[in-house]
Amino acid sequence: MPSNARRRWAGLVFISVAVALIIVDSTIVNVAIPAMVEDLGITSSQVQWVQEAYTLVFAALLLVFGSLADRWGRRRMLLTGVVVFTVASVGAALAPTGEILIAARLVQGVGGAMMLPTTLSLLNATFRGRERAIAFAVWGSTIGGMAAVGPLLGGWLTTAFSWHWAFLVNVPLGIAIVIGVLLTVDESRGAAEPVDVIGAVLSVVAVGSLVFGLIEGRTYGWIVTDRPLEIGGWTWPWQISPVAIAFVIAAAGIAGFIAWGIHRRRTGRSTVIAFGLFRIPSFRNGNIAAMVVSLGEFGLILALPLWLQFVLGFEAVQTGLILLALAIGSFAASGIAGALSGRVAPVAIVRVGIVAEIVGVAAVGFVIAPDASWVPLVPALFVYGFGVGLATAQLTGVVLVDVPTAESGQASGTQSTARQLGAALGIAVLGTILFTTTAADLSSRLDERGVPADQRDQVVSAVVDSAGGAIAGLAESPQTADLADDAKAAFSDGTKYASFAAAGFLILGLFATFSLGAGTRAPEPDPAEASEQV
């Protein structure tokens, strides 16, 4: 193999490690969260925000950094992101409170947003033809596999050491990535055009407001204020809920972003999203499918570790071992997908993968019960992971197959944003389903027992606000042992409904793929957007 080829494939290894770092961190925390709840005393809303702070900023900034990387230098952006991410990981590991932990996760999201679209655009610029298809398959399989390896690694680190190591493990990996990328990856750039600052701000406002509303609706009220929002010494003074206002802001931000982008395109100026790319059927339809599928895929990973540990009583490392079935399924699928490359249409592989995901997630929902065994859960998770491995890698190739190389940064940023926005919405929506259903179910069960209203509300609040962490305390006392059984049953029902909701979103994603494959030839480039790779 020529030295240039060896260097290219070595670069793919380090780029894949960078992708693994990002994805593992988005899932490794799930298994460690119960330990954080006990150590830092964080609430269920903060539990969601520990996850969402990362995913929210990640999704909101992907477009911005994908566009900037084309101008500033893709390798430079990747390396900067790795440094930011690693430093923020140290801050998260040393966080003494839930608030500081969430702040560190926000900064991690900034670093991750610098890294992910850049990894994909570097591959798009480095590889051609069949090599590019293989590189995309490795990239996509890394995402699918690492999403499942994260819980195992987090479980082992949390059990053997402490939850702090779920973040500190990023430090040696970050150092290795920086050295490896400097040695094996060449710099590449796109067109050096001015940055669309207004478009970037509008995209951040729209995504941030939408996810805030979905997470905090059950806390502050969807329309009317149930509990006043407090920031520092300031208290929300109006009867209309801040969540309702957030949704209005999100709608206005989305409309403004689209209108502003179209205006800039018509005047021949650069935009955060290359709107002309949406005239490519594979790009347009693939992004829609990717967003909906991600909504169903990653939301479930929030609920399962909480249920496994707080209801079934598994330790963090045991939880990680159970979820390892996801990773095994995903890696098995990546090998099959590679063997089928060039023989079977990528869209067909995507559809088979999504069907497998639906079957696996639905099976998980049927297995969940307060006295469930882990044995039937493992094959269900394997099938789910197998579907993730098939769908993720091939869908990436479908989305970017016809994108001009000079616009690969914006295109990969858009594709990654679609996925991450779907993941953020999935965590928000399925997390809300989990906790809202648990609260309603537990209230009903306690009412049937004749528990006084004050005590009922106190128990429900303790279980929900602790994301299930209070169940063990209820079980320890003979006076509240029956209430603990009700709490376990209610939390199991909440997890079950979240699983079925995830399967429902995946069904929508399957329907979305029926719009793919209409054509893969890119239209003639728009003069207002055509750019020459430097």
Stockholm file with secondary structure:
# STOCKHOLM 1.0

chainA/1-534         MPSNARRRWAGLVFISVAVALIIVDSTIVNVAIPAMVEDLGITSSQVQWVQEAYTLVFAALLLVFGSLADRWGRRRMLLTGVVVFTVASVGAALAPTGEILIAARLVQGVGGAMMLPTTLSLLNATFRGRERAIAFAVWGSTIGGMAAVGPLLGGWLTTAFSWHWAFLVNVPLGIAIVIGVLLTVDESRGAAEPVDVIGAVLSVVAVGSLVFGLIEGRTYGWIVTDRPLEIGGWTWPWQISPVAIAFVIAAAGIAGFIAWGIHRRRTGRSTVIAFGLFRIPSFRNGNIAAMVVSLGEFGLILALPLWLQFVLGFEAVQTGLILLALAIGSFAASGIAGALSGRVAPVAIVRVGIVAEIVGVAAVGFVIAPDASWVPLVPALFVYGFGVGLATAQLTGVVLVDVPTAESGQASGTQSTARQLGAALGIAVLGTILFTTTAADLSSRLDERGVPADQRDQVVSAVVDSAGGAIAGLAESPQTADLADDAKAAFSDGTKYASFAAAGFLILGLFATFSLGAGTRAPEPDPAEASEQV
#=GR chainA/1-534 SS CCHHHHHHHHHHHHHHHHHHHHHHHHHHHHHHHHHHHHHHCCCHHHHHHHHHHHHHHHHHHHHHHHHHHHHHCHHHHHHHHHHHHHHHHHHHHTCCSHHHHHHHHHHHHHHHHHHHHHHHHHHHHHCCHHHHHHHHHHHHHHHHHHHHHHHHHHHHHHHHTCTTHHHHTHHHHHHHHHHHHHHHCCCCCCCCCCCCHHHHHHHHHHHHHHHHHHHHHHHHCSSBCSSCCEETTEECCCSBCHHHHHHHHHHHHHHHHHHHHHHHHHTTCCCSSCGGGGGSHHHHHHHHHHHHHHHHHHHHHHHHHHHHHHTSCCCHHHHHHHHHHHHHHHHHHHHHHHHHBTTBCHHHHHHHHHHHHHHHHHHHHHHCCTTCCSTTHHHHHHHHHHHHHHHHHHHHHHHHTTCCGGGHHHHHHHHHHHHHHHHHHHHHHHHHHHHHHHHHHHHHHHHHTTCCHHHHHHHHHHHHHTTTTTHHHHHHSTTTHHHHHHHHHHHHHHHHHHHHHHHHHHHHHHHHHTTTTSCCCCCCCCTTTCCCCC
#=GC SS_cons         CCHHHHHHHHHHHHHHHHHHHHHHHHHHHHHHHHHHHHHHCCCHHHHHHHHHHHHHHHHHHHHHHHHHHHHHCHHHHHHHHHHHHHHHHHHHHTCCSHHHHHHHHHHHHHHHHHHHHHHHHHHHHHCCHHHHHHHHHHHHHHHHHHHHHHHHHHHHHHHHTCTTHHHHTHHHHHHHHHHHHHHHCCCCCCCCCCCCHHHHHHHHHHHHHHHHHHHHHHHHCSSBCSSCCEETTEECCCSBCHHHHHHHHHHHHHHHHHHHHHHHHHTTCCCSSCGGGGGSHHHHHHHHHHHHHHHHHHHHHHHHHHHHHHTSCCCHHHHHHHHHHHHHHHHHHHHHHHHHBTTBCHHHHHHHHHHHHHHHHHHHHHHCCTTCCSTTHHHHHHHHHHHHHHHHHHHHHHHHTTCCGGGHHHHHHHHHHHHHHHHHHHHHHHHHHHHHHHHHHHHHHHHHTTCCHHHHHHHHHHHHHTTTTTHHHHHHSTTTHHHHHHHHHHHHHHHHHHHHHHHHHHHHHHHHHTTTTSCCCCCCCCTTTCCCCC
//
